[in-house]
Amino acid sequence: MNLGDLCNLVDGTAVCGAGRLGDSVEYAFASDLMSDVLTIKSTDFILITGLANIQSLRTLEMSDASYMLLCRGKEVTPEMLELAEENDILIITSPYSLFRCAGILYSAGLKPLY
Amino acid sequence: MNLEYKVEGGDFTSAGLASSQIKKILKQLNVDPAVIKRVVIALYEAEVNIVAHAYRGVIKAQIDGGGINLILEDEGPGIPDVEMAMTPGFSTASKAVREMGFGAGMGLPNISENADDFNIETTVGKGTTLRIGIKFR
């Protein structure tokens, strides 16, 4: 799925890494538990989360993953922005809940990892 | 190459800094990205464990052509039941740790899954030492 299309589907805003909105991603994983995210072997996924702190970005950095969808209108902290910029990570924020975002994107063809 | 990093218990803002720096060094050494991912996931989980559970700790990394050996020594409460701690889903993490996105009970199982060699030495009331070995090939 094209990330620009994904952003539109969830009424999202790219707050960092907007240059990557032309990229495509095939899989998604929705979780607020970072150790669950760290079990993923693939690097081709977007993390859908409500966890707005620096550890969600660290988790993406360690996972070699590049895309985050932050739900429920959570604010991105300056520390998150700094780390996202350093690692060229795209952060999209959405006013929708994690459940609603996941439902919309699953229906639109984004695939689950498990 | 020998590296050493200090880790402070409770400091979630800095948690992951050592893992991040070791990741950059392994990239510069042209280590296979799939191997780097295994190293940094095991290391990051172990680093977060020190921040989440211990008072302070030290991470030592020894890197040579064949692989990386990581030693994580902490001063902390120790692990009363290692077998239980290794059970996926079991966690003693505090509410504050869970709010940071950890405490799913997957930390030690994740480390074990990614390591070629993994050993835990722990003394209740004193602290824990993890040894993690990962080969580059």
gemmi code that builds the backbone of each chain (N, CA, C; Angstrom):
import gemmi

chains = {
    "A": [
        ("MET", (0.845, -1.188, 0.000), (0.000, 0.000, 0.000), (0.889, 1.250, 0.000)),
        ("ASN", (0.529, 2.179, -0.849), (1.248, 3.457, -0.874), (0.981, 4.228, 0.435)),
        ("LEU", (2.045, 4.806, 1.015), (1.883, 5.435, 2.332), (1.102, 6.745, 2.264)),
        ("GLY", (1.128, 7.408, 1.103), (0.299, 8.597, 0.921), (-1.179, 8.223, 0.956)),
        ("ASP", (-1.521, 7.106, 0.293), (-2.910, 6.618, 0.311), (-3.312, 6.212, 1.725)),
        ("LEU", (-2.389, 5.520, 2.399), (-2.644, 5.093, 3.783), (-2.955, 6.310, 4.662)),
        ("CYS", (-2.170, 7.358, 4.494), (-2.327, 8.589, 5.284), (-3.728, 9.186, 5.056)),
        ("ASN", (-4.146, 9.219, 3.800), (-5.473, 9.758, 3.485), (-6.591, 8.918, 4.095)),
        ("LEU", (-6.428, 7.588, 4.064), (-7.472, 6.685, 4.566), (-7.763, 6.892, 6.060)),
        ("VAL", (-6.743, 7.286, 6.815), (-6.943, 7.450, 8.268), (-7.025, 8.923, 8.656)),
        ("ASP", (-7.273, 9.790, 7.648), (-7.353, 11.239, 7.877), (-6.089, 11.727, 8.596)),
        ("GLY", (-4.943, 11.209, 8.117), (-3.691, 11.409, 8.834), (-2.912, 12.647, 8.428)),
        ("THR", (-1.899, 12.935, 9.241), (-0.957, 14.023, 8.973), (0.456, 13.470, 9.117)),
        ("ALA", (1.282, 13.697, 8.102), (2.686, 13.272, 8.197), (3.440, 14.345, 8.971)),
        ("VAL", (3.845, 14.025, 10.198), (4.516, 15.034, 11.036), (6.033, 14.956, 10.927)),
        ("CYS", (6.522, 13.873, 10.310), (7.974, 13.719, 10.138), (8.225, 12.725, 9.014)),
        ("GLY", (9.248, 12.975, 8.220), (9.602, 12.026, 7.153), (8.630, 12.026, 6.000)),
        ("ALA", (7.994, 13.177, 5.724), (6.969, 13.236, 4.667), (7.530, 12.845, 3.297)),
        ("GLY", (8.849, 12.921, 3.155), (9.491, 12.503, 1.904), (9.289, 11.032, 1.605)),
        ("ARG", (8.868, 10.261, 2.600), (8.679, 8.815, 2.395), (7.228, 8.452, 2.099)),
        ("LEU", (6.365, 9.471, 1.922), (4.946, 9.178, 1.632), (4.768, 8.474, 0.289)),
        ("GLY", (5.792, 8.524, -0.565), (5.729, 7.813, -1.847), (6.131, 6.351, -1.724)),
        ("ASP", (6.667, 5.941, -0.552), (7.061, 4.537, -0.340), (5.821, 3.648, -0.261)),
        ("SER", (6.046, 2.356, -0.370), (4.963, 1.387, -0.193), (5.302, 0.447, 0.951)),
        ("VAL", (4.264, -0.042, 1.627), (4.446, -1.004, 2.711), (3.392, -2.095, 2.543)),
        ("GLU", (3.801, -3.351, 2.844), (2.881, -4.465, 2.596), (2.184, -4.950, 3.874)),
        ("TYR", (2.868, -4.795, 5.027), (2.350, -5.368, 6.269), (2.188, -4.311, 7.362)),
        ("ALA", (1.343, -4.636, 8.350), (1.189, -3.761, 9.511), (1.149, -4.605, 10.776)),
        ("PHE", (1.548, -3.965, 11.875), (1.455, -4.604, 13.185), (0.933, -3.553, 14.149)),
        ("ALA", (-0.158, -3.856, 14.863), (-0.773, -2.879, 15.774), (-0.529, -3.318, 17.211)),
        ("SER", (0.177, -2.494, 17.993), (0.460, -2.851, 19.378), (0.963, -1.646, 20.159)),
        ("ASP", (0.676, -1.652, 21.467), (1.302, -0.697, 22.377), (2.392, -1.394, 23.194)),
        ("LEU", (2.599, -2.675, 22.941), (3.609, -3.441, 23.676), (4.840, -3.636, 22.796)),
        ("MET", (5.924, -2.971, 23.158), (7.071, -2.926, 22.267), (7.813, -4.253, 22.163)),
        ("SER", (7.782, -5.069, 23.231), (8.430, -6.381, 23.136), (7.715, -7.278, 22.132)),
        ("ASP", (6.417, -7.088, 21.959), (5.697, -7.825, 20.916), (6.172, -7.369, 19.539)),
        ("VAL", (6.396, -6.070, 19.387), (6.893, -5.539, 18.108), (8.283, -6.101, 17.816)),
        ("LEU", (9.081, -6.261, 18.884), (10.464, -6.724, 18.711), (10.559, -8.208, 18.348)),
        ("THR", (9.434, -8.918, 18.313), (9.461, -10.321, 17.855), (9.390, -10.412, 16.333)),
        ("ILE", (9.138, -9.284, 15.656), (8.906, -9.322, 14.208), (10.229, -9.438, 13.452)),
        ("LYS", (10.325, -10.441, 12.602), (11.570, -10.655, 11.848), (11.645, -9.724, 10.640)),
        ("SER", (10.492, -9.435, 10.033), (10.452, -8.616, 8.823), (10.789, -7.152, 9.139)),
        ("THR", (11.209, -6.419, 8.104), (11.405, -4.976, 8.270), (10.366, -4.192, 7.455)),
        ("ASP", (9.563, -4.911, 6.658), (8.583, -4.272, 5.769), (7.224, -4.190, 6.465)),
        ("PHE", (7.128, -3.302, 7.484), (5.833, -3.148, 8.154), (5.691, -1.734, 8.702)),
        ("ILE", (4.425, -1.339, 8.907), (4.151, -0.077, 9.603), (3.641, -0.430, 10.991)),
        ("LEU", (4.169, 0.262, 11.995), (3.698, 0.070, 13.366), (2.518, 1.003, 13.611)),
        ("ILE", (1.383, 0.405, 13.959), (0.199, 1.183, 14.333), (0.141, 1.148, 15.853)),
        ("THR", (0.240, 2.310, 16.501), (0.355, 2.319, 17.963), (-0.281, 3.562, 18.573)),
        ("GLY", (-0.549, 3.481, 19.858), (-0.992, 4.650, 20.614), (0.095, 5.090, 21.583)),
        ("LEU", (1.274, 4.450, 21.483), (2.355, 4.727, 22.430), (3.191, 5.915, 21.941)),
        ("ALA", (2.932, 7.083, 22.553), (3.625, 8.306, 22.124), (4.782, 8.595, 23.060)),
        ("ASN", (5.838, 7.786, 22.951), (7.056, 8.111, 23.699), (8.271, 7.657, 22.905)),
        ("ILE", (9.453, 7.989, 23.425), (10.668, 7.750, 22.647), (10.930, 6.257, 22.436)),
        ("GLN", (10.392, 5.414, 23.332), (10.676, 3.979, 23.185), (9.974, 3.355, 21.976)),
        ("SER", (8.854, 3.936, 21.547), (8.225, 3.395, 20.333), (9.126, 3.673, 19.111)),
        ("LEU", (9.816, 4.820, 19.123), (10.764, 5.132, 18.039), (12.017, 4.268, 18.137)),
        ("ARG", (12.516, 4.083, 19.363), (13.678, 3.198, 19.562), (13.372, 1.796, 19.043)),
        ("THR", (12.133, 1.342, 19.312), (11.734, 0.005, 18.872), (11.773, -0.088, 17.342)),
        ("LEU", (11.305, 0.944, 16.661), (11.379, 0.954, 15.192), (12.835, 0.969, 14.735)),
        ("GLU", (13.653, 1.782, 15.412), (15.071, 1.861, 15.052), (15.723, 0.481, 15.158)),
        ("MET", (15.477, -0.223, 16.262), (16.087, -1.545, 16.458), (15.524, -2.566, 15.476)),
        ("SER", (14.276, -2.358, 15.040), (13.616, -3.305, 14.134), (13.949, -3.036, 12.672)),
        ("ASP", (14.735, -1.981, 12.390), (15.017, -1.572, 11.005), (13.728, -1.257, 10.252)),
        ("ALA", (12.716, -0.788, 10.960), (11.443, -0.445, 10.327), (11.344, 1.074, 10.222)),
        ("SER", (10.567, 1.560, 9.243), (10.650, 2.987, 8.902), (9.340, 3.756, 9.015)),
        ("TYR", (8.250, 3.075, 9.412), (6.957, 3.756, 9.356), (6.164, 3.568, 10.652)),
        ("MET", (5.565, 4.678, 11.134), (4.713, 4.616, 12.321), (3.414, 5.375, 12.079)),
        ("LEU", (2.308, 4.764, 12.496), (1.017, 5.443, 12.504), (0.609, 5.603, 13.967)),
        ("LEU", (0.573, 6.846, 14.425), (0.265, 7.140, 15.825), (-1.200, 7.548, 15.930)),
        ("CYS", (-1.967, 6.753, 16.693), (-3.430, 6.905, 16.701), (-3.924, 7.771, 17.862)),
        ("ARG", (-5.243, 7.957, 17.872), (-5.976, 8.641, 18.943), (-5.499, 10.075, 19.157)),
        ("GLY", (-4.967, 10.713, 18.103), (-4.601, 12.121, 18.183), (-3.471, 12.429, 19.136)),
        ("LYS", (-2.633, 11.414, 19.407), (-1.503, 11.632, 20.334), (-0.488, 12.600, 19.748)),
        ("GLU", (0.093, 13.399, 20.639), (1.115, 14.367, 20.230), (2.482, 13.684, 20.132)),
        ("VAL", (3.237, 14.063, 19.111), (4.607, 13.557, 18.967), (5.531, 14.471, 19.781)),
        ("THR", (6.329, 13.878, 20.672), (7.210, 14.690, 21.528), (8.448, 15.129, 20.743)),
        ("PRO", (9.127, 16.202, 21.187), (10.354, 16.644, 20.506), (11.419, 15.543, 20.445)),
        ("GLU", (11.524, 14.715, 21.509), (12.509, 13.617, 21.503), (12.168, 12.593, 20.428)),
        ("MET", (10.862, 12.337, 20.257), (10.437, 11.390, 19.212), (10.800, 11.927, 17.835)),
        ("LEU", (10.523, 13.224, 17.623), (10.816, 13.845, 16.325), (12.305, 13.770, 15.992)),
        ("GLU", (13.128, 14.066, 17.006), (14.578, 14.069, 16.801), (15.069, 12.681, 16.374)),
        ("LEU", (14.589, 11.661, 17.083), (15.023, 10.297, 16.776), (14.477, 9.836, 15.426)),
        ("ALA", (13.251, 10.245, 15.102), (12.652, 9.879, 13.809), (13.453, 10.510, 12.668)),
        ("GLU", (13.826, 11.772, 12.842), (14.603, 12.452, 11.789), (15.964, 11.787, 11.615)),
        ("GLU", (16.594, 11.449, 12.744), (17.922, 10.819, 12.698), (17.871, 9.487, 11.935)),
        ("ASN", (16.748, 8.774, 12.032), (16.654, 7.451, 11.412), (15.772, 7.433, 10.166)),
        ("ASP", (15.406, 8.611, 9.669), (14.583, 8.735, 8.464), (13.287, 7.918, 8.576)),
        ("ILE", (12.591, 8.128, 9.693), (11.339, 7.402, 9.955), (10.142, 8.319, 9.681)),
        ("LEU", (9.159, 7.798, 8.955), (7.920, 8.534, 8.683), (6.949, 8.332, 9.850)),
        ("ILE", (6.467, 9.442, 10.427), (5.417, 9.344, 11.453), (4.159, 10.008, 10.919)),
        ("ILE", (3.068, 9.223, 10.877), (1.755, 9.752, 10.509), (0.900, 9.754, 11.782)),
        ("THR", (0.245, 10.879, 12.075), (-0.682, 10.889, 13.202), (-2.112, 10.849, 12.670)),
        ("SER", (-2.995, 10.205, 13.433), (-4.406, 10.107, 13.031), (-5.302, 10.396, 14.230)),
        ("PRO", (-6.418, 11.089, 14.003), (-7.352, 11.318, 15.115), (-8.145, 10.050, 15.459)),
        ("TYR", (-8.110, 9.040, 14.578), (-8.899, 7.823, 14.808), (-8.240, 6.930, 15.851)),
        ("SER", (-9.059, 6.029, 16.452), (-8.538, 5.066, 17.425), (-7.696, 4.012, 16.713)),
        ("LEU", (-6.909, 3.280, 17.497), (-6.086, 2.211, 16.931), (-6.977, 1.172, 16.247)),
        ("PHE", (-8.090, 0.827, 16.880), (-9.022, -0.162, 16.319), (-9.573, 0.315, 14.979)),
        ("ARG", (-9.975, 1.586, 14.929), (-10.549, 2.125, 13.683), (-9.490, 2.177, 12.570)),
        ("CYS", (-8.300, 2.640, 12.911), (-7.209, 2.692, 11.919), (-6.925, 1.290, 11.379)),
        ("ALA", (-6.785, 0.321, 12.306), (-6.463, -1.043, 11.896), (-7.575, -1.607, 11.004)),
        ("GLY", (-8.823, -1.344, 11.375), (-9.959, -1.854, 10.597), (-9.980, -1.285, 9.188)),
        ("ILE", (-9.787, 0.011, 9.083), (-9.797, 0.682, 7.778), (-8.675, 0.125, 6.892)),
        ("LEU", (-7.486, 0.029, 7.461), (-6.323, -0.356, 6.667), (-6.365, -1.842, 6.293)),
        ("TYR", (-6.872, -2.679, 7.185), (-7.027, -4.101, 6.883), (-8.019, -4.273, 5.730)),
        ("SER", (-9.130, -3.537, 5.809), (-10.156, -3.614, 4.747), (-9.600, -3.133, 3.412)),
        ("ALA", (-8.621, -2.193, 3.477), (-8.059, -1.635, 2.245), (-6.921, -2.499, 1.682)),
        ("GLY", (-6.593, -3.602, 2.374), (-5.636, -4.550, 1.808), (-4.275, -4.633, 2.486)),
        ("LEU", (-4.061, -3.811, 3.526), (-2.803, -3.949, 4.274), (-2.828, -5.280, 5.009)),
        ("LYS", (-1.703, -6.021, 4.949), (-1.725, -7.395, 5.443), (-1.234, -7.506, 6.897)),
        ("PRO", (-1.776, -8.480, 7.650), (-1.265, -8.737, 9.003), (0.039, -9.556, 8.941)),
        ("LEU", (0.899, -9.399, 9.930), (2.156, -10.150, 9.966), (1.950, -11.565, 10.513)),
        ("TYR", (0.991, -11.740, 11.416), (0.743, -13.064, 11.986), (-0.676, -13.479, 11.686)),
    ],
    "B": [
        ("MET", (37.564, -5.055, 19.427), (37.053, -3.761, 19.884), (36.251, -3.970, 21.176)),
        ("ASN", (36.583, -3.169, 22.204), (35.855, -3.266, 23.468), (35.116, -1.962, 23.750)),
        ("LEU", (33.841, -2.061, 24.064), (33.024, -0.873, 24.340), (32.358, -1.038, 25.697)),
        ("GLU", (32.082, 0.098, 26.341), (31.435, 0.037, 27.651), (30.461, 1.196, 27.810)),
        ("TYR", (29.281, 0.905, 28.311), (28.248, 1.934, 28.509), (27.628, 1.770, 29.892)),
        ("LYS", (27.364, 2.914, 30.533), (26.674, 2.880, 31.829), (25.173, 3.038, 31.589)),
        ("VAL", (24.370, 2.354, 32.381), (22.910, 2.445, 32.264), (22.326, 2.756, 33.641)),
        ("GLU", (21.444, 3.754, 33.706), (20.823, 4.133, 34.978), (19.415, 3.540, 35.088)),
        ("GLY", (19.116, 2.932, 36.216), (17.772, 2.412, 36.450), (16.746, 3.536, 36.417)),
        ("GLY", (15.610, 3.292, 35.784), (14.510, 4.262, 35.765), (14.618, 5.347, 34.705)),
        ("ASP", (15.768, 5.423, 34.014), (15.976, 6.506, 33.036), (15.477, 6.071, 31.645)),
        ("PHE", (14.162, 6.155, 31.439), (13.584, 5.662, 30.181), (13.889, 6.559, 28.981)),
        ("THR", (14.237, 7.816, 29.245), (14.581, 8.698, 28.118), (15.854, 8.209, 27.430)),
        ("SER", (16.794, 7.734, 28.229), (18.077, 7.296, 27.658), (18.090, 5.809, 27.307)),
        ("ALA", (17.072, 5.059, 27.703), (17.062, 3.616, 27.441), (17.144, 3.364, 25.941)),
        ("GLY", (18.114, 2.587, 25.540), (18.283, 2.287, 24.115), (19.453, 3.020, 23.486)),
        ("LEU", (20.048, 3.960, 24.211), (21.185, 4.721, 23.648), (22.367, 3.806, 23.338)),
        ("ALA", (22.694, 2.912, 24.278), (23.827, 2.008, 24.059), (23.546, 1.104, 22.860)),
        ("SER", (22.305, 0.584, 22.790), (21.937, -0.298, 21.672), (22.042, 0.455, 20.355)),
        ("SER", (21.618, 1.715, 20.361), (21.657, 2.538, 19.165), (23.103, 2.759, 18.713)),
        ("GLN", (23.991, 3.029, 19.676), (25.389, 3.284, 19.315), (26.069, 2.019, 18.807)),
        ("ILE", (25.769, 0.884, 19.420), (26.365, -0.377, 18.962), (25.825, -0.732, 17.574)),
        ("LYS", (24.565, -0.415, 17.328), (23.996, -0.660, 15.991), (24.782, 0.125, 14.938)),
        ("LYS", (25.079, 1.397, 15.216), (25.824, 2.236, 14.266), (27.219, 1.659, 13.998)),
        ("ILE", (27.867, 1.178, 15.066), (29.216, 0.614, 14.910), (29.169, -0.658, 14.059)),
        ("LEU", (28.191, -1.518, 14.298), (28.085, -2.768, 13.528), (27.797, -2.473, 12.057)),
        ("LYS", (27.015, -1.415, 11.800), (26.751, -1.005, 10.411), (28.048, -0.573, 9.740)),
        ("GLN", (28.842, 0.242, 10.473), (30.125, 0.700, 9.919), (31.051, -0.474, 9.630)),
        ("LEU", (30.920, -1.552, 10.410), (31.767, -2.735, 10.212), (31.206, -3.655, 9.125)),
        ("ASN", (30.120, -3.206, 8.469), (29.491, -3.964, 7.371), (29.010, -5.355, 7.789)),
        ("VAL", (28.543, -5.462, 9.012), (27.952, -6.726, 9.461), (26.598, -6.894, 8.753)),
        ("ASP", (26.255, -8.140, 8.423), (24.982, -8.469, 7.757), (23.807, -7.827, 8.535)),
        ("PRO", (22.952, -7.032, 7.841), (21.838, -6.351, 8.525), (20.927, -7.290, 9.326)),
        ("ALA", (20.738, -8.519, 8.846), (19.879, -9.467, 9.577), (20.522, -9.839, 10.913)),
        ("VAL", (21.865, -9.936, 10.914), (22.578, -10.249, 12.162), (22.544, -9.036, 13.088)),
        ("ILE", (22.724, -7.829, 12.519), (22.670, -6.602, 13.337), (21.317, -6.525, 14.046)),
        ("LYS", (20.258, -6.849, 13.322), (18.916, -6.765, 13.919), (18.800, -7.720, 15.107)),
        ("ARG", (19.330, -8.940, 14.964), (19.298, -9.896, 16.095), (20.088, -9.367, 17.280)),
        ("VAL", (21.261, -8.776, 17.000), (22.111, -8.250, 18.084), (21.386, -7.126, 18.817)),
        ("VAL", (20.869, -6.159, 18.056), (20.341, -4.967, 18.730), (18.998, -5.242, 19.407)),
        ("ILE", (18.219, -6.197, 18.892), (16.966, -6.534, 19.577), (17.272, -7.216, 20.915)),
        ("ALA", (18.216, -8.166, 20.902), (18.602, -8.817, 22.157), (19.178, -7.782, 23.134)),
        ("LEU", (20.045, -6.913, 22.616), (20.700, -5.926, 23.474), (19.705, -4.895, 24.008)),
        ("TYR", (18.814, -4.428, 23.138), (17.828, -3.415, 23.542), (16.898, -3.970, 24.630)),
        ("GLU", (16.439, -5.203, 24.449), (15.592, -5.831, 25.480), (16.346, -5.903, 26.806)),
        ("ALA", (17.622, -6.272, 26.740), (18.411, -6.419, 27.963), (18.686, -5.051, 28.596)),
        ("GLU", (18.921, -4.049, 27.743), (19.157, -2.679, 28.247), (17.890, -2.156, 28.933)),
        ("VAL", (16.743, -2.373, 28.298), (15.472, -1.927, 28.896), (15.226, -2.659, 30.216)),
        ("ASN", (15.623, -3.937, 30.298), (15.459, -4.682, 31.553), (16.221, -4.021, 32.698)),
        ("ILE", (17.448, -3.532, 32.411), (18.223, -2.849, 33.464), (17.478, -1.585, 33.891)),
        ("VAL", (17.024, -0.795, 32.913), (16.308, 0.452, 33.213), (15.025, 0.152, 33.993)),
        ("ALA", (14.328, -0.922, 33.600), (13.026, -1.231, 34.188), (13.142, -1.854, 35.575)),
        ("HIS", (14.173, -2.670, 35.792), (14.186, -3.485, 37.018), (15.342, -3.202, 37.969)),
        ("ALA", (16.477, -2.683, 37.471), (17.678, -2.574, 38.323), (17.910, -1.123, 38.758)),
        ("TYR", (18.923, -0.941, 39.618), (19.266, 0.409, 40.075), (20.252, 1.045, 39.104)),
        ("ARG", (21.199, 0.259, 38.640), (22.167, 0.741, 37.644), (22.860, -0.474, 37.041)),
        ("GLY", (23.538, -0.235, 35.918), (24.236, -1.363, 35.298), (25.292, -0.905, 34.309)),
        ("VAL", (26.049, -1.885, 33.831), (27.086, -1.617, 32.835), (26.917, -2.611, 31.692)),
        ("ILE", (27.027, -2.094, 30.463), (27.004, -2.955, 29.278), (28.407, -2.999, 28.707)),
        ("LYS", (28.954, -4.208, 28.548), (30.262, -4.361, 27.908), (30.072, -5.147, 26.615)),
        ("ALA", (30.643, -4.621, 25.544), (30.552, -5.301, 24.250), (31.956, -5.601, 23.745)),
        ("GLN", (32.182, -6.840, 23.358), (33.459, -7.229, 22.748), (33.153, -7.678, 21.324)),
        ("ILE", (33.737, -6.968, 20.362), (33.464, -7.274, 18.954), (34.760, -7.720, 18.291)),
        ("ASP", (34.711, -8.865, 17.588), (35.839, -9.246, 16.741), (35.275, -9.759, 15.416)),
        ("GLY", (36.146, -10.266, 14.550), (35.707, -10.678, 13.219), (34.643, -11.758, 13.238)),
        ("GLY", (34.624, -12.564, 14.306), (33.699, -13.695, 14.352), (32.336, -13.382, 14.931)),
        ("GLY", (32.247, -12.308, 15.733), (30.949, -12.028, 16.344), (31.040, -11.021, 17.468)),
        ("ILE", (29.975, -10.985, 18.269), (29.901, -10.019, 19.368), (29.523, -10.751, 20.649)),
        ("ASN", (30.224, -10.385, 21.731), (29.864, -10.879, 23.053), (29.422, -9.698, 23.897)),
        ("LEU", (28.244, -9.808, 24.477), (27.692, -8.734, 25.290), (27.574, -9.223, 26.730)),
        ("ILE", (28.048, -8.398, 27.652), (27.878, -8.706, 29.073), (27.130, -7.538, 29.707)),
        ("LEU", (25.992, -7.820, 30.320), (25.184, -6.777, 30.964), (25.117, -7.092, 32.455)),
        ("GLU", (25.839, -6.299, 33.242), (25.889, -6.520, 34.692), (25.070, -5.451, 35.379)),
        ("ASP", (24.134, -5.863, 36.226), (23.390, -4.825, 36.948), (23.435, -5.041, 38.452)),
        ("GLU", (23.270, -3.908, 39.162), (23.025, -3.951, 40.608), (21.527, -3.785, 40.755)),
        ("GLY", (20.883, -4.785, 41.311), (19.425, -4.710, 41.385), (18.861, -5.817, 42.235)),
        ("PRO", (17.572, -6.073, 42.096), (16.910, -7.038, 42.977), (17.206, -8.500, 42.631)),
        ("GLY", (17.809, -8.740, 41.442), (18.005, -10.119, 41.014), (16.701, -10.755, 40.564)),
        ("ILE", (16.795, -11.987, 40.063), (15.607, -12.693, 39.555), (15.374, -13.926, 40.435)),
        ("PRO", (14.300, -13.926, 41.243), (14.068, -15.048, 42.170), (13.842, -16.385, 41.446)),
        ("ASP", (13.182, -16.367, 40.303), (12.868, -17.615, 39.599), (13.139, -17.414, 38.108)),
        ("VAL", (14.345, -17.824, 37.669), (14.765, -17.575, 36.280), (13.856, -18.318, 35.293)),
        ("GLU", (13.481, -19.547, 35.647), (12.634, -20.338, 34.743), (11.296, -19.624, 34.494)),
        ("MET", (10.745, -19.076, 35.578), (9.484, -18.329, 35.461), (9.688, -17.078, 34.613)),
        ("ALA", (10.819, -16.373, 34.844), (11.108, -15.138, 34.102), (11.276, -15.406, 32.608)),
        ("MET", (11.699, -16.638, 32.265), (11.894, -17.001, 30.853), (10.580, -17.391, 30.176)),
        ("THR", (9.506, -17.530, 30.948), (8.218, -17.945, 30.381), (7.585, -16.780, 29.620)),
        ("PRO", (7.308, -16.964, 28.307), (6.686, -15.870, 27.554), (5.394, -15.400, 28.230)),
        ("GLY", (5.280, -14.102, 28.431), (4.079, -13.537, 29.027), (4.205, -13.250, 30.512)),
        ("PHE", (5.216, -13.859, 31.183), (5.386, -13.604, 32.614), (6.172, -12.312, 32.813)),
        ("SER", (5.664, -11.423, 33.669), (6.353, -10.158, 33.907), (6.121, -9.669, 35.327)),
        ("THR", (7.153, -9.029, 35.901), (6.994, -8.391, 37.209), (7.105, -6.870, 37.060)),
        ("ALA", (6.971, -6.373, 35.819), (7.182, -4.938, 35.553), (6.150, -4.078, 36.274)),
        ("SER", (6.599, -2.886, 36.678), (5.716, -1.938, 37.370), (4.779, -1.264, 36.370)),
        ("LYS", (3.789, -0.548, 36.914), (2.850, 0.187, 36.068), (3.603, 1.219, 35.211)),
        ("ALA", (4.599, 1.877, 35.819), (5.374, 2.893, 35.089), (6.090, 2.277, 33.885)),
        ("VAL", (6.626, 1.074, 34.073), (7.330, 0.382, 32.979), (6.345, 0.008, 31.875)),
        ("ARG", (5.159, -0.442, 32.277), (4.142, -0.827, 31.284), (3.683, 0.382, 30.486)),
        ("GLU", (3.618, 1.534, 31.168), (3.218, 2.754, 30.456), (4.248, 3.160, 29.404)),
        ("MET", (5.484, 2.698, 29.569), (6.518, 2.992, 28.572), (6.473, 1.999, 27.408)),
        ("GLY", (5.566, 1.023, 27.474), (5.424, 0.069, 26.366), (6.131, -1.247, 26.597)),
        ("PHE", (6.633, -1.446, 27.835), (7.320, -2.712, 28.130), (6.581, -3.457, 29.233)),
        ("GLY", (7.084, -4.646, 29.600), (6.412, -5.438, 30.620), (5.407, -6.408, 30.029)),
        ("ALA", (5.636, -6.795, 28.753), (4.755, -7.782, 28.118), (5.176, -9.204, 28.478)),
        ("GLY", (6.311, -9.317, 29.160), (6.801, -10.651, 29.502), (7.456, -11.342, 28.321)),
        ("MET", (7.978, -10.565, 27.391), (8.613, -11.135, 26.204), (10.107, -10.822, 26.133)),
        ("GLY", (10.628, -10.060, 27.113), (12.013, -9.582, 27.048), (13.035, -10.712, 27.016)),
        ("LEU", (13.068, -11.524, 28.077), (14.062, -12.607, 28.125), (13.832, -13.641, 27.024)),
        ("PRO", (12.573, -14.046, 26.737), (12.374, -14.958, 25.611), (12.871, -14.371, 24.277)),
        ("ASN", (12.680, -13.062, 24.081), (13.171, -12.413, 22.860), (14.696, -12.457, 22.777)),
        ("ILE", (15.351, -12.236, 23.913), (16.818, -12.273, 23.933), (17.289, -13.680, 23.571)),
        ("SER", (16.690, -14.668, 24.214), (17.056, -16.063, 23.975), (16.863, -16.444, 22.502)),
        ("GLU", (15.761, -15.991, 21.922), (15.413, -16.287, 20.523), (16.468, -15.747, 19.552)),
        ("ASN", (17.020, -14.575, 19.870), (17.948, -13.912, 18.946), (19.417, -14.256, 19.183)),
        ("ALA", (19.736, -14.831, 20.354), (21.139, -15.086, 20.696), (21.581, -16.476, 20.249)),
        ("ASP", (22.873, -16.600, 19.923), (23.447, -17.932, 19.704), (23.807, -18.554, 21.049)),
        ("ASP", (24.335, -17.730, 21.962), (24.627, -18.172, 23.330), (23.990, -17.195, 24.296)),
        ("PHE", (23.364, -17.710, 25.341), (22.680, -16.838, 26.289), (22.749, -17.464, 27.676)),
        ("ASN", (23.221, -16.672, 28.638), (23.384, -17.182, 29.989), (22.971, -16.115, 30.999)),
        ("ILE", (22.262, -16.549, 32.047), (21.848, -15.629, 33.117), (22.461, -16.084, 34.431)),
        ("GLU", (23.163, -15.174, 35.117), (23.604, -15.426, 36.493), (22.928, -14.382, 37.354)),
        ("THR", (22.281, -14.802, 38.416), (21.556, -13.821, 39.222), (21.625, -14.166, 40.700)),
        ("THR", (21.713, -13.148, 41.544), (21.689, -13.319, 42.996), (20.629, -12.372, 43.547)),
        ("VAL", (19.624, -12.950, 44.207), (18.550, -12.117, 44.743), (19.119, -11.118, 45.749)),
        ("GLY", (18.752, -9.847, 45.578), (19.229, -8.800, 46.477), (20.531, -8.167, 46.018)),
        ("LYS", (21.188, -8.739, 45.025), (22.481, -8.187, 44.554), (22.421, -7.729, 43.098)),
        ("GLY", (21.991, -8.613, 42.218), (21.934, -8.204, 40.819), (21.999, -9.375, 39.855)),
        ("THR", (22.051, -9.018, 38.581), (21.962, -10.007, 37.511), (23.021, -9.715, 36.460)),
        ("THR", (23.606, -10.771, 35.913), (24.520, -10.626, 34.779), (24.019, -11.486, 33.625)),
        ("LEU", (23.810, -10.841, 32.475), (23.438, -11.565, 31.263), (24.657, -11.637, 30.350)),
        ("ARG", (24.872, -12.787, 29.741), (25.905, -12.925, 28.706), (25.216, -13.358, 27.425)),
        ("ILE", (25.438, -12.571, 26.382), (24.779, -12.823, 25.094), (25.864, -12.909, 24.027)),
        ("GLY", (25.892, -14.010, 23.303), (26.860, -14.152, 22.211), (26.140, -14.333, 20.891)),
        ("ILE", (26.568, -13.577, 19.875), (25.972, -13.733, 18.539), (27.098, -13.761, 17.511)),
        ("LYS", (27.083, -14.823, 16.684), (28.105, -14.972, 15.637), (27.708, -14.166, 14.405)),
        ("PHE", (28.704, -13.646, 13.691), (28.398, -12.846, 12.503), (28.078, -13.727, 11.289)),
        ("ARG", (28.524, -14.995, 11.301), (28.219, -15.871, 10.151), (27.575, -17.152, 10.641)),
    ],
}
model = gemmi.Model(1)
for chain_id, residues in chains.items():
    chain = gemmi.Chain(chain_id)
    for i, (resn, *xyz) in enumerate(residues, 1):
        res = gemmi.Residue()
        res.name, res.seqid = resn, gemmi.SeqId(i, " ")
        for name, pos in zip(("N", "CA", "C"), xyz):
            atom = gemmi.Atom()
            atom.name, atom.element = name, gemmi.Element(name[0])
            atom.pos, atom.b_iso = gemmi.Position(*pos), 0.0
            res.add_atom(atom)
        chain.add_residue(res)
    model.add_chain(chain)
structure = gemmi.Structure()
structure.add_model(model)
structure.setup_entities()
